[in-house]
Amino acid sequence: MIEIERKFLVTSTAYQEQASSKERIVQGFLNTDKERTVRVRIKDQSGFLTVKGKSNDAGTMRFEWEKEIPVSDAEQLLLICEPGIIDKVRFRVPSGSHEYEVDEFHGENEGLVVAEIELESENQVFKKPSWLGKEVTGEVAYYNSQLSKNPFKNW
């Protein structure tokens, strides 16, 4: 239940041609407390409820619990979320023995493209594709919970 990930800005659209799949994600937050977030998400035709704990000092590790729920339940929960719904398209991009999840944000966060990679340890070596830009791991402004409150268009 511990998530270890690194996050990067993306510098080109080259990842789109390398993607193995893509899906639309709409999500909102029932709680965005810095100690824990509670997220409701619809990915294509599946619903999810996710609880994430506070990140470690480096921003690379945190508790994560996720449960699939009926999409109709997720739709109802989205109606009572805090203001600021996230709308994005996620591309899954294989890279060596890993996979990047590249999120193209829409709506209030239009223009922001972020790549995440999940790792087995904080110091695990991984391949960095040419389209990977500045690392933003641990930069709170790039957390989806914060993008819902302070969208990219306001930066």
N, C-alpha and C positions, 0 to 999 in steps of 0.2 A: 504494500500500500504506500510505498515511498516512490515518488516520481523524481527522476533525475533528468534534467534537460538543460539544453543551452539554446539561446535565442539569438537570431541575427537579422539584420535588415537585408533586403534583397536588392541587387543592383541592376538586374535586367530580367527580361521575360523568358530567358533561355530554359528555365525550369519547366515551362509549360510543355515543351516538346519532349522532355524527359519523363514527364509524369506518367504513372501507371494508372491513376484514376483521379477523379475530382468529384466533389460533392458540395452542395450548398448547406451552410450552417446558419441557423438563426438562434440566438441565445440571449438570455437575460439573467439577471442576478436577483435572487431573493434576499441576499445579504452580502455586503461588500466590506464587512469589518476587516481590519488588517490582520486580525488573528485567525480569521476563517472566512471563506467565501462559499456561498451556496448558489450553484448555477443550474439553470434549466436550459436544456439544449434540444433542438430538433435538427437532426442530420438526415437529409432526404426524408425518408418516411419512418424514422425511429426517434423515440424520445429518450432523454437521459436526465438524471438528477445527479449532480456531482458536488461533493464537499471537498474543498482544498484547505489545508492548514497554512500557517505562516511559513514563508520560505526561510531557509538558513541565511546566514550573513552574506554568502556569495550569491544567493538567489538561484542556486542550482538544484536544491533539494527541498521537497515538501511532501507532507502527507496528502494522499489523494484517494478518495473513495467514490466509485461511480456505480450507478444502478440503472439498468434499462427500465423505462416506464412506457406505458402506452402513449402514442403520439397525442391522443386526445387529452390525456392528463397534462402532458407538457404544454399543449396549447392553452389550457385553462390556467396553468401556473404562470405562463408568460404574461397573462393579463394582470397579475398582481405583483410583478417584478418591479424593482426600483426603476426609475426612468433611465432610458438609454439602452435600447436593444442593439445588439451587435449582429450585423449581417455580413457574411463573408463566404467566399468560395475557397475550399481547401483542396490543394493539389498534393497527392502523395508521390514523392519522388525518390526512387531507389538511389542509393549512393554507397558503393562498396557493400559492406555487410549491414548497413543501416538504412534508414528511410527518413527523409525530411518531410515534414508537414509544412507546406507553404500556404499561408493564408493571404488572400487578396481581399482586403476590406472594402466594403461598399457603404453607402449611406453617409452618415456623419464622419466615418473614418476613411472615406474614399481617398485613394492615393497611397495608402500605407500597405506595404507588403512585407511580411515577416515570416522567417523560416525557423522552425524548431526541430531539434533532434533529441530523441530520448536515448539515454545512455544507461549502462549497467553500473558505472561508477563515475564519480566526479572527474577523475583523471583519465578516463578512457580515451584512446586515440581514435579519431574519426576523419574521414575524407571531407575536405572542404571544396565544394564545386566552385567554378569560376564566378558564378552569379551570387555567391555569398558575400555580403558586405560586412559592415561594422557589427561587432558583437554587442548586444544589448541585454544579455543575461543579467538579471537582478535589477534592471532599470524599471522601477515601478510604473512609470508612465506607459510602458508597453504591455502591461498586464491587461487582459481583456476587461477585468473588473474596473480598471481605471479608465480604459478607453470608453467605457459606457458612461462614465461621469465627466470626463474631459476628452472629448473626441479629437482626433487628429486634425480636423478642419480648424480647430481653435488654437493650434500651436503656433 
